[in-house]
Amino acid sequence: MEETDGADRTEALLWAAPTGPLPAPPIDARAQVLPIGDLDWPDAERLFLRLLHTVQPVQYAKLFGVPGQAQAGIDAYARLPLELTDSGTGGRDYITLQSRRVKSLTAARIKKAVDDLLKGEWADKTSAFHFGGCPGLRRT
């Protein structure tokens, strides 16, 4: 074995940068976004309902209405913990969610969702509104 400055030449080669071509990256890449569009609509709504629980602590969360029923601009709501201060809603506030199947999310679609909420019965009770635009969800 040759030694250069007290180091083993074989060991020095182990730590050297590769000199050959780098291998190709993996062929099968993982999805970069959740495949929400592959869900049936009721499953997507259940997912969104669970997401309301992650936004902030809630006491209760529920889907609003049934398919085909007028829903006052929301699909789900979550009741926030009771506030003992005068907030104008009797101390009870809600966060609401509207989910819609859309091909692309635009400012006009978001504005329409907000306008629908503001025209409905939940406008005065909602302290935070969430909008979920989902491309291509399957209706069951």
Contacts in CASP RR format, 6 or more apart in sequence:
PFRMAT RR
TARGET T0000
AUTHOR 0000-0000-0000
METHOD contacts of the structure
MODEL  1
MEETDGADRTEALLWAAPTGPLPAPPIDARAQVLPIGDLDWPDAERLFLR
LLHTVQPVQYAKLFGVPGQAQAGIDAYARLPLELTDSGTGGRDYITLQSR
RVKSLTAARIKKAVDDLLKGEWADKTSAFHFGGCPGLRRT
1 8 0 8 1.000
1 9 0 8 1.000
1 10 0 8 1.000
2 9 0 8 1.000
3 9 0 8 1.000
4 12 0 8 1.000
36 44 0 8 1.000
36 47 0 8 1.000
36 134 0 8 1.000
36 137 0 8 1.000
37 44 0 8 1.000
37 134 0 8 1.000
37 135 0 8 1.000
37 136 0 8 1.000
37 137 0 8 1.000
37 138 0 8 1.000
38 138 0 8 1.000
39 47 0 8 1.000
39 137 0 8 1.000
39 138 0 8 1.000
40 137 0 8 1.000
40 138 0 8 1.000
40 139 0 8 1.000
40 140 0 8 1.000
41 101 0 8 1.000
41 137 0 8 1.000
41 138 0 8 1.000
41 139 0 8 1.000
41 140 0 8 1.000
42 140 0 8 1.000
44 99 0 8 1.000
44 134 0 8 1.000
44 137 0 8 1.000
45 63 0 8 1.000
45 75 0 8 1.000
45 76 0 8 1.000
45 99 0 8 1.000
46 63 0 8 1.000
48 75 0 8 1.000
48 76 0 8 1.000
48 97 0 8 1.000
48 99 0 8 1.000
48 132 0 8 1.000
49 61 0 8 1.000
49 62 0 8 1.000
49 63 0 8 1.000
49 76 0 8 1.000
49 97 0 8 1.000
50 61 0 8 1.000
51 97 0 8 1.000
51 130 0 8 1.000
52 58 0 8 1.000
52 61 0 8 1.000
52 76 0 8 1.000
52 77 0 8 1.000
52 78 0 8 1.000
52 95 0 8 1.000
52 97 0 8 1.000
52 130 0 8 1.000
53 61 0 8 1.000
53 78 0 8 1.000
55 78 0 8 1.000
55 95 0 8 1.000
55 128 0 8 1.000
55 130 0 8 1.000
56 80 0 8 1.000
56 95 0 8 1.000
57 80 0 8 1.000
57 81 0 8 1.000
58 78 0 8 1.000
58 79 0 8 1.000
58 80 0 8 1.000
58 81 0 8 1.000
58 95 0 8 1.000
59 78 0 8 1.000
59 79 0 8 1.000
59 80 0 8 1.000
59 81 0 8 1.000
59 82 0 8 1.000
60 78 0 8 1.000
60 79 0 8 1.000
61 76 0 8 1.000
61 77 0 8 1.000
61 78 0 8 1.000
61 79 0 8 1.000
62 76 0 8 1.000
62 77 0 8 1.000
62 78 0 8 1.000
63 75 0 8 1.000
63 76 0 8 1.000
64 71 0 8 1.000
64 72 0 8 1.000
64 74 0 8 1.000
64 75 0 8 1.000
64 76 0 8 1.000
64 77 0 8 1.000
64 96 0 8 1.000
65 71 0 8 1.000
72 116 0 8 1.000
72 117 0 8 1.000
72 120 0 8 1.000
72 121 0 8 1.000
72 122 0 8 1.000
73 96 0 8 1.000
73 98 0 8 1.000
73 113 0 8 1.000
73 116 0 8 1.000
73 117 0 8 1.000
73 119 0 8 1.000
73 120 0 8 1.000
73 122 0 8 1.000
74 96 0 8 1.000
74 97 0 8 1.000
74 98 0 8 1.000
74 117 0 8 1.000
74 122 0 8 1.000
74 126 0 8 1.000
75 97 0 8 1.000
75 98 0 8 1.000
75 99 0 8 1.000
76 96 0 8 1.000
76 97 0 8 1.000
76 99 0 8 1.000
77 94 0 8 1.000
77 95 0 8 1.000
77 96 0 8 1.000
77 97 0 8 1.000
77 122 0 8 1.000
77 126 0 8 1.000
78 94 0 8 1.000
78 95 0 8 1.000
78 96 0 8 1.000
79 92 0 8 1.000
79 93 0 8 1.000
79 94 0 8 1.000
80 92 0 8 1.000
80 93 0 8 1.000
80 94 0 8 1.000
80 95 0 8 1.000
80 127 0 8 1.000
82 91 0 8 1.000
82 92 0 8 1.000
83 91 0 8 1.000
83 92 0 8 1.000
83 93 0 8 1.000
84 91 0 8 1.000
85 91 0 8 1.000
87 93 0 8 1.000
89 124 0 8 1.000
89 125 0 8 1.000
89 127 0 8 1.000
92 125 0 8 1.000
93 125 0 8 1.000
93 126 0 8 1.000
93 127 0 8 1.000
94 122 0 8 1.000
94 125 0 8 1.000
94 126 0 8 1.000
94 127 0 8 1.000
95 126 0 8 1.000
95 127 0 8 1.000
95 128 0 8 1.000
95 129 0 8 1.000
95 130 0 8 1.000
96 117 0 8 1.000
96 122 0 8 1.000
96 126 0 8 1.000
96 128 0 8 1.000
96 129 0 8 1.000
96 130 0 8 1.000
97 129 0 8 1.000
97 130 0 8 1.000
97 131 0 8 1.000
97 132 0 8 1.000
98 113 0 8 1.000
98 116 0 8 1.000
98 117 0 8 1.000
98 129 0 8 1.000
98 130 0 8 1.000
98 131 0 8 1.000
98 132 0 8 1.000
99 131 0 8 1.000
99 132 0 8 1.000
99 133 0 8 1.000
99 134 0 8 1.000
100 109 0 8 1.000
100 113 0 8 1.000
100 131 0 8 1.000
100 132 0 8 1.000
100 133 0 8 1.000
100 134 0 8 1.000
101 133 0 8 1.000
101 134 0 8 1.000
101 135 0 8 1.000
101 136 0 8 1.000
101 137 0 8 1.000
101 139 0 8 1.000
102 109 0 8 1.000
102 133 0 8 1.000
102 134 0 8 1.000
102 135 0 8 1.000
103 135 0 8 1.000
103 136 0 8 1.000
104 135 0 8 1.000
105 133 0 8 1.000
109 133 0 8 1.000
110 131 0 8 1.000
113 131 0 8 1.000
114 129 0 8 1.000
114 131 0 8 1.000
117 123 0 8 1.000
117 126 0 8 1.000
117 129 0 8 1.000
END
